[in-house]
Amino acid sequence: MTDPIADYLTRIRNGVAAGHKVVEIPSSNVKQELTRILHEKGYILSYKVVEGTPFHTIKIALKYHPETKRPAIKHIERASSPGLRRYAGVDKLPRVLNGLGIAIISTSKGMITDKEAKELNVGGEVICYVY
C-alpha cells in the first residue's frame, strides 16, 4: 500500500456508502489523530483503538441522522498525496464549503483543522477535506 491515509479515507467513504455502522481500519498514529479530529468535530459517533497481536486496529462508529438515516460525512477527499504534496501558508489555508466543512492540516503543532491553524497562525500540509 503506497498511501495509507487514502486507504483510511476510502474505507470510511465505502462504509458510509454501504450504510455500515462500524468500520475497522488498521491503526497508526496519523490515523488515530485523523479519527480524533473527526470525532471532536462530530463526523463520527465514537472510536476505539483495539490492540491486537499482529497489529492494532481502529473501530470507528459512523454517524447517521436518526430519522432520515443520512450520514454525517457527505464527502471526504484526500487533498495531498505522496506524489503531489499540497502545502498552504496561513494566508492560503482552504475554506471547505464556505466554512461549513473542515480541512485537516498537518502542522508543526500536530494535526489540526483549518480554523485552528488560522487561530494558531500556522500553515502546513493539507491532508484532506471533510463535509
N, C-alpha and C positions, 0 to 999 in steps of 0.2 A: 504494500500500500504506500503510495507516494505522498498522499495528502490526508492525514488522519483527521484534520479539522473538517475537511469537506465530507469525509465519511460520516463524522458525527452529525453534521447538519443534514445530510441525506437520510440518515436513519430517523432523525426527528421528523423530517418532511414526509417520509414514507409512512411512519407511524400515524401521523396526523391524517394523511390521505386515506389510510386504511381504517381509521377510526379506532385504533388501539388505545387502551387505557394506560398501558405501561410499555416503555421501550427500554431495552437493555443494550448498553454500549460499553465497549472496552474502555477502561479508565486511564487517564493520565492527568498530570497537574493542570495542564492547559484546559482540558475538557472539564475538569472539576470547577475551574474558575468560570468558564462559559456557563456551566449549569447553575452555578451560584448566582450569576448575574440574571439569567433567565428567571430564576425563582424569585429573586428580590424584586424584579420588575413585574411579576405577576403573569408571566407567559406560561409557566408550568406550575402544577399543584405542589409537588414535593419531589425530593430526590433522596437517594440513599446510596452510599458507596459500599458495595459488598466485596469483602476481601475473600478472594479465592486462593487455591493453592497455585495454579499456574499463573493467573493474572487477576487483577481486580476489575470489577465492572461497576458501572453506574446504572442504577434503576431509576428511570425518570417517569413520574406520573404526569401524563399530559392533561391539559386543562381544556374543558369544553363548557359551553354555556348550558345550564341545567335544562332549560326548556327547548331551545332551538337546536341543541347539540352541535352548534358551530364551534370550531376550535379557536382558542385564544391566539394561536400562531397562524396567521393567514398567509404569511410569506416569510421565508428565511433563506438568505442567499449569502454565499461566500463572496467577499469583495477582493481580498488579497489572496494570491495563490503562490505556490512555490516558484512557479515560472515567471510571475509578474507581481511583485510586491507593490502594494499601494500604501504610500505614506502620506500623512496630512499634517501640516502645521496647525497650530491653534487657530489661526485665522482662516484656514481652509477646511475645517472639520465638516463632514457632511451632515445635512439635516435630512432625516428619513421621514417621508410622508409629512413634510412641513412641521416636524416636531412631534408628531403622534407616534412614530416608531422610534427605535433606538439603533444606533450603530455601536458595535463593541470595538473598542480601541485597545491595542496592546501598547502601553506606555512604560516609562521608567518607574512609574508609581504602581504598576501592575495592570491587570485587565480592568478597564472601567468603561462606562458609557460615554457617548459624545458630550452629553450635558455635564457630566462630572469632569471631563477633560477640559471643557471650557472654564469651569469654576476653578480648577487647579492650574489653568494656564499652561497646559502641556499638549503636545501633539504625539503622534505615533503611528503605528501600522494599523490600518483599518481592517479588522478581521472579518466582520460580517454585518449585514443589515437584518433587522427583525421588525416586523409589524403584523 
